[in-house]
Amino acid sequence: MYWIQKIGHCVKFEAAAREIKLVVDRDKFDEEEKLDGCYVLKTELAKELASNEIIEQR
């Protein structure tokens, strides 16, 4: 259920009268969508030892 981890904060399930609804918080979802295709590289290297470009190439 990897997708729930990714969008779980944007959706919620509601159950009533034998129905289950998936409700999407459109504002949160649209905000998250702006980051589609973006990524973060984390390193412990000091900036003096390696530039962003060098880190990205590795």
Residue frames as qw, qx, qy, qz and C-alpha x, y, z in Angstrom:
[[0.000, 0.886, 0.465, 0.000, 0.00, 0.00, 0.00],
 [0.504, -0.087, 0.062, 0.857, 2.76, 2.36, -1.02],
 [0.034, 0.522, 0.374, 0.766, 0.30, 4.80, -2.59],
 [0.468, -0.783, -0.402, -0.078, -1.45, 5.32, 0.75],
 [0.605, -0.459, -0.086, 0.645, 1.83, 6.51, 2.25],
 [0.334, 0.110, 0.293, 0.889, 2.24, 8.97, -0.60],
 [0.192, -0.413, -0.327, -0.828, -1.28, 10.43, -0.61],
 [0.424, -0.441, -0.766, 0.196, -2.61, 9.40, 2.79],
 [0.173, -0.393, -0.345, 0.834, -2.48, 12.94, 4.13],
 [0.190, 0.103, -0.314, -0.925, -4.64, 14.15, 1.18],
 [0.562, -0.185, -0.611, -0.526, -7.44, 11.60, 1.42],
 [0.303, -0.139, 0.752, -0.568, -9.73, 10.12, 4.00],
 [0.280, -0.219, -0.884, -0.305, -12.29, 7.35, 4.03],
 [0.429, -0.081, 0.346, -0.830, -15.83, 7.88, 5.27],
 [0.190, -0.167, -0.955, -0.154, -18.28, 5.08, 5.96],
 [0.378, 0.151, 0.409, -0.817, -22.03, 5.56, 6.34],
 [0.739, 0.321, 0.264, -0.530, -25.13, 3.58, 5.47],
 [0.853, 0.116, 0.485, 0.155, -23.28, 0.72, 3.76],
 [0.567, 0.790, -0.006, 0.233, -21.22, 3.09, 1.64],
 [0.649, -0.456, 0.103, 0.600, -17.53, 3.82, 1.76],
 [0.372, 0.919, 0.082, 0.104, -16.43, 7.13, 0.30],
 [0.677, -0.086, 0.033, 0.730, -12.95, 8.28, -0.56],
 [0.029, 0.979, 0.197, -0.047, -12.77, 12.02, 0.07],
 [0.673, 0.207, 0.021, 0.709, -9.88, 13.98, -1.44],
 [0.201, -0.836, -0.119, 0.497, -8.71, 17.25, 0.08],
 [0.645, 0.673, 0.216, 0.292, -8.19, 18.94, -3.27],
 [0.009, -0.967, 0.223, -0.121, -6.12, 21.84, -1.88],
 [0.589, -0.576, 0.558, 0.099, -3.60, 19.49, -0.24],
 [0.817, 0.221, 0.487, 0.216, -3.55, 17.23, -3.28],
 [0.479, 0.847, 0.083, 0.213, -2.92, 20.14, -5.66],
 [0.217, -0.897, 0.383, -0.034, -0.12, 21.42, -3.42],
 [0.720, -0.308, 0.602, 0.156, 1.55, 17.97, -3.42],
 [0.761, 0.521, 0.354, 0.156, 1.11, 17.71, -7.18],
 [0.191, 0.960, -0.204, 0.001, 3.39, 20.73, -7.63],
 [0.358, -0.667, 0.650, 0.058, 6.27, 18.55, -6.38],
 [0.928, 0.231, 0.292, -0.022, 5.68, 15.72, -8.89],
 [0.760, 0.560, -0.084, 0.319, 9.00, 14.85, -10.50],
 [0.028, -0.830, 0.409, -0.379, 11.06, 16.55, -7.80],
 [0.891, -0.185, -0.363, 0.200, 13.48, 14.74, -5.55],
 [0.309, -0.889, 0.301, -0.157, 15.85, 15.42, -2.68],
 [0.788, 0.248, -0.454, 0.333, 19.44, 14.22, -2.36],
 [0.551, -0.810, 0.132, -0.148, 20.72, 14.04, 1.18],
 [0.775, 0.298, -0.378, 0.409, 24.38, 13.78, 2.05],
 [0.622, -0.727, -0.108, 0.270, 26.67, 14.31, 5.00],
 [0.646, 0.192, 0.104, 0.731, 29.39, 15.84, 2.84],
 [0.151, -0.682, -0.141, 0.702, 30.37, 19.42, 3.55],
 [0.506, 0.835, 0.179, -0.125, 29.64, 21.87, 0.74],
 [0.041, -0.835, 0.490, 0.247, 33.37, 22.58, 0.53],
 [0.471, -0.264, 0.823, 0.177, 34.07, 18.95, -0.38],
 [0.250, 0.257, 0.839, 0.410, 31.49, 18.49, -3.13],
 [0.261, 0.111, -0.101, -0.954, 29.25, 20.79, -5.11],
 [0.680, 0.255, 0.416, -0.548, 25.59, 20.06, -5.81],
 [0.672, 0.538, -0.357, -0.362, 26.49, 19.10, -9.37],
 [0.225, 0.412, -0.879, 0.090, 29.07, 16.52, -8.27],
 [0.379, -0.005, 0.791, -0.480, 26.67, 14.97, -5.78],
 [0.711, 0.399, 0.174, -0.552, 23.90, 14.80, -8.38],
 [0.545, 0.535, -0.590, -0.261, 26.22, 13.09, -10.89],
 [0.010, 0.263, -0.943, 0.203, 27.00, 10.29, -8.47]]
